[in-house]
Amino acid sequence: MLSRLLREFLFLLVHLVVNVLVAVQNVYHGFWAKRYSLRRCEVTRSEICLLMKHAPSLSKRPQHMVVLADTEHHCMSDLARVVIWSLVAGVPYISFHDVTGQLKQNEEKLFLEVERHKKGVPGYIKWANKPDLNGYTNGIQAHTVIINIFNSKDGRPKIAECISQIAEERSKSMRNTEITVKELNTRLSSLYPSIPDPDVIFYTGASCCSHGVLPWQIRLAEFVQLSLDHSINVNTYVGALYKYNKCDQRFGK
C-alpha cells in the first residue's frame, strides 16, 4: 500500500515538474519572439553584414531553395526577408510552397513587402509566374534571385496530369510501351522551364513534413529545420545554410 502511494506521489511530482518546465520554455520562447518581432520590420545593415561575412565560407551553396511557407506562423515580412537574405547570399532560385493556400492568393502583397525590404540592397529579383511584378536592380554586378510560389496542386495532381497526357498520346499513336522515368521527367520539366530541382527545403516547427511539395523534383533534396518555434531570423537562416553545406549527398551510393 505504501509503495503504491509512493509511486503515485512520484508520478504526480514528475508530471508537475514537466508541466513547469514546459511553461517556462513557452514563456522564454514567447519573450524572445516578441522581442525579435519589434525589430524585424526591415532588413538591417547588421543582417547584410552577417550574410556577407558567412556566405564566402560556404563551399556548397544551394541553387534552388524551397521554403515551406505557413501563413499561420509566417508573416509576409518573414518571407520577404528570406528573399533578401537569399539575394545577398547568392541563392539564384527560391520557391515558397504555400502550405495553407493563402500565399499564392496574396502574391502581390509579398511582392510589395519584398520591394520594401529591398531598398538599398543590390540585386535583381524576378517573379517567374508574374513578369509584370519583376523588381528592379540597384548596382551593376549583383546577384539575381528568381521567385516561384507553389501549392498542393503543383504536386501529385500535376504528376497525374502529365501521366494522363502521355497515356493519351500513346493511345492515339497506338504505342503500348511503358512510360519511362526519363519521359515523365522531361514532361514535368517542360512545366517548370529553367528551374533546377530543389537542393534544400527549409521548414519550421517540430514536424518534418513535405506537405506535398513537388514530390518528383525533391527526391534528392535535403530537409533542414530553420527553427522549432516557427520563428525566422537571419541567424537561423545562416545556420541552416551551414547545415546544408555539411550535408554529404551520396545520391543512393
C-alpha positions as CSV (number, residue, x, y, z in Angstrom):
1,M,0.0,0.0,0.0
2,L,2.8,2.4,0.9
3,S,4.8,1.6,-2.2
4,R,1.7,2.3,-4.3
5,L,1.2,5.7,-2.7
6,L,4.8,6.4,-3.2
7,R,4.6,5.6,-6.9
8,E,1.6,7.8,-7.3
9,F,3.3,10.6,-5.5
10,L,6.4,10.3,-7.6
11,F,4.3,10.2,-10.8
12,L,2.4,13.4,-9.8
13,L,5.7,15.1,-8.9
14,V,7.3,14.2,-12.2
15,H,4.2,15.4,-14.0
16,L,4.2,18.7,-12.1
17,V,7.9,19.3,-12.9
18,V,7.4,18.6,-16.6
19,N,4.5,21.0,-16.7
20,V,6.5,23.7,-15.0
21,L,9.4,23.2,-17.4
22,V,7.1,23.3,-20.5
23,A,5.5,26.5,-19.1
24,V,8.9,28.1,-18.6
25,Q,10.0,27.1,-22.1
26,N,6.8,28.6,-23.6
27,V,7.3,31.9,-21.7
28,Y,11.0,32.0,-22.8
29,H,10.2,31.5,-26.5
30,G,7.3,33.9,-26.3
31,F,9.6,36.6,-24.8
32,W,12.3,36.3,-27.4
33,A,9.7,36.0,-30.3
34,K,8.1,39.2,-29.1
35,R,11.4,41.0,-28.6
36,Y,12.5,40.0,-32.0
37,S,9.3,41.0,-33.7
38,L,9.8,44.6,-32.5
39,R,12.9,44.9,-34.7
40,R,12.1,42.8,-37.7
41,C,10.3,45.5,-39.7
42,E,13.1,45.7,-42.2
43,V,16.3,44.1,-43.3
44,T,19.0,45.7,-41.2
45,R,22.6,46.6,-42.1
46,S,23.8,44.1,-39.5
47,E,21.9,41.3,-41.2
48,I,23.5,42.2,-44.5
49,C,27.0,42.3,-43.0
50,L,26.4,38.9,-41.3
51,L,25.4,37.3,-44.6
52,M,28.3,38.9,-46.5
53,K,30.7,37.6,-43.8
54,H,29.5,34.0,-43.8
55,A,28.4,33.5,-47.5
56,P,32.0,33.2,-48.8
57,S,32.7,30.4,-46.3
58,L,30.1,28.2,-47.8
59,S,31.7,25.7,-50.2
60,K,28.3,24.3,-51.2
61,R,25.5,26.8,-51.8
62,P,22.0,25.8,-52.9
63,Q,21.0,26.6,-56.4
64,H,17.3,26.1,-55.6
65,M,16.0,26.6,-52.1
66,V,12.4,25.8,-51.1
67,V,10.8,27.3,-48.0
68,L,7.6,25.6,-46.6
69,A,5.6,28.8,-46.1
70,D,2.9,28.5,-43.4
71,T,0.9,31.8,-43.3
72,E,-0.5,30.8,-39.9
73,H,3.0,31.1,-38.5
74,H,4.9,33.2,-41.1
75,C,4.0,36.8,-42.0
76,M,4.8,38.4,-45.3
77,S,7.7,40.2,-43.7
78,D,9.3,36.9,-42.7
79,L,9.1,35.6,-46.2
80,A,10.3,38.8,-47.8
81,R,13.4,38.8,-45.5
82,V,14.2,35.3,-46.7
83,V,14.1,36.5,-50.3
84,I,16.5,39.4,-49.5
85,W,18.8,37.2,-47.5
86,S,18.9,34.7,-50.4
87,L,19.7,37.6,-52.8
88,V,22.7,38.6,-50.7
89,A,23.8,35.0,-50.1
90,G,23.8,34.3,-53.8
91,V,21.0,31.7,-54.0
92,P,19.6,32.1,-57.5
93,Y,16.3,30.3,-57.1
94,I,13.9,30.4,-54.2
95,S,10.5,28.8,-54.1
96,F,7.8,29.1,-51.5
97,H,5.5,26.1,-51.0
98,D,2.1,27.5,-49.9
99,V,1.1,25.2,-47.1
100,T,-2.1,27.0,-46.2
101,G,-3.2,28.1,-49.7
102,Q,-3.2,31.8,-48.7
103,L,0.2,32.9,-50.0
104,K,-0.5,32.3,-53.7
105,Q,-3.6,34.4,-53.5
106,N,-1.6,37.2,-51.9
107,E,1.5,37.1,-54.2
108,E,1.3,40.8,-54.9
109,K,1.4,41.6,-51.2
110,L,4.5,39.6,-50.9
111,F,6.0,41.5,-53.9
112,L,5.3,44.8,-52.2
113,E,6.9,43.5,-48.9
114,V,9.9,42.3,-50.8
115,E,10.3,45.7,-52.5
116,R,10.0,47.5,-49.2
117,H,12.8,45.3,-47.7
118,K,15.0,45.5,-50.8
119,K,15.6,49.3,-50.7
120,G,19.4,49.8,-50.8
121,V,20.2,46.2,-51.4
122,P,22.0,45.5,-54.7
123,G,20.5,42.8,-56.9
124,Y,17.7,41.8,-59.2
125,I,14.5,40.0,-58.2
126,K,12.4,38.2,-60.8
127,W,9.0,36.6,-60.3
128,A,8.7,33.6,-62.5
129,N,4.9,33.5,-62.9
130,K,4.3,37.2,-62.8
131,P,6.7,39.1,-65.1
132,D,4.7,42.3,-64.6
133,L,5.8,42.2,-60.9
134,N,9.5,41.9,-61.6
135,G,11.6,44.2,-59.4
136,Y,14.5,46.5,-60.2
137,T,18.2,46.3,-59.6
138,N,20.5,48.5,-57.5
139,G,24.0,48.3,-58.8
140,I,25.5,46.5,-61.8
141,Q,27.4,43.4,-60.7
142,A,24.9,41.9,-58.3
143,H,23.1,38.6,-57.7
144,T,19.7,37.7,-59.3
145,V,17.1,35.6,-57.5
146,I,14.0,34.1,-59.2
147,I,11.0,33.5,-57.1
148,N,8.3,30.8,-57.5
149,I,5.2,30.1,-55.4
150,F,3.9,26.5,-55.5
151,N,1.0,24.8,-53.7
152,S,-0.5,21.4,-53.4
153,K,-1.9,21.5,-57.0
154,D,1.7,21.5,-58.3
155,G,2.5,18.2,-56.6
156,R,0.8,14.9,-57.2
157,P,-2.1,16.3,-59.3
158,K,0.4,17.7,-61.7
159,I,2.2,14.3,-62.0
160,A,-1.1,12.6,-62.6
161,E,-1.9,15.2,-65.3
162,C,1.4,14.6,-67.0
163,I,0.9,10.8,-67.0
164,S,-2.6,11.2,-68.3
165,Q,-1.3,13.3,-71.2
166,I,1.4,10.8,-72.0
167,A,-1.0,7.9,-71.9
168,E,-3.4,9.8,-74.2
169,E,-0.6,10.4,-76.7
170,R,0.3,6.8,-76.6
171,S,-3.2,5.8,-77.2
172,K,-3.5,8.0,-80.3
173,S,-0.2,6.7,-81.7
174,M,-1.1,3.0,-80.8
175,R,2.1,2.6,-78.8
176,N,1.9,0.1,-75.9
177,T,5.3,0.7,-74.4
178,E,5.6,1.7,-70.8
179,I,6.1,5.3,-69.6
180,T,9.7,5.8,-68.7
181,V,11.2,7.9,-65.9
182,K,13.0,10.0,-68.4
183,E,9.8,10.7,-70.3
184,L,8.0,11.8,-67.2
185,N,10.9,13.9,-66.1
186,T,11.0,15.6,-69.5
187,R,7.3,16.4,-69.4
188,L,7.4,17.8,-65.8
189,S,10.5,19.9,-66.7
190,S,8.5,21.4,-69.5
191,L,6.0,22.7,-67.0
192,Y,8.7,24.5,-65.0
193,P,11.3,25.6,-67.6
194,S,14.7,26.7,-66.5
195,I,14.0,25.8,-62.8
196,P,16.5,23.3,-61.4
197,D,15.3,20.6,-58.9
198,P,15.4,21.8,-55.3
199,D,18.6,21.2,-53.3
200,V,17.3,22.0,-49.9
201,I,13.9,22.5,-48.2
202,F,13.7,24.7,-45.2
203,Y,10.9,24.1,-42.7
204,T,9.9,25.4,-39.2
205,G,8.3,23.6,-36.3
206,A,8.9,20.2,-34.7
207,S,7.4,18.1,-37.6
208,C,9.4,17.4,-40.7
209,C,6.6,17.1,-43.3
210,S,6.8,17.7,-47.0
211,H,3.2,19.0,-47.2
212,G,3.1,17.6,-50.8
213,V,5.8,19.9,-52.2
214,L,6.9,18.8,-55.7
215,P,7.2,15.1,-54.8
216,W,9.0,14.2,-58.0
217,Q,11.5,17.1,-58.0
218,I,12.6,16.9,-54.3
219,R,13.7,13.2,-54.4
220,L,17.3,14.3,-53.8
221,A,16.6,17.4,-51.7
222,E,17.8,17.8,-48.1
223,F,15.3,18.9,-45.4
224,V,16.8,21.4,-42.9
225,Q,15.0,22.8,-39.9
226,L,15.0,26.6,-39.5
227,S,13.6,26.7,-36.0
228,L,11.5,24.8,-33.6
229,D,9.1,27.6,-32.7
230,H,8.4,28.7,-36.3
231,S,10.4,31.9,-35.9
232,I,12.6,33.0,-38.8
233,N,15.6,35.2,-38.3
234,V,19.0,35.8,-40.0
235,N,20.9,33.6,-37.5
236,T,18.7,30.6,-38.1
237,Y,18.9,31.2,-41.8
238,V,22.7,31.3,-41.8
239,G,22.8,28.3,-39.5
240,A,20.5,26.3,-41.9
241,L,22.9,27.2,-44.8
242,Y,25.8,25.8,-42.8
243,K,23.8,22.6,-42.1
244,Y,23.2,22.2,-45.8
245,N,26.8,22.9,-46.5
246,K,27.9,20.0,-44.3
247,C,25.4,17.5,-45.9
248,D,27.1,14.6,-47.7
249,Q,24.8,13.8,-50.5
250,R,25.6,10.3,-51.8
251,F,22.7,10.1,-54.3
252,G,22.0,6.5,-53.3
253,K,25.6,5.3,-53.4
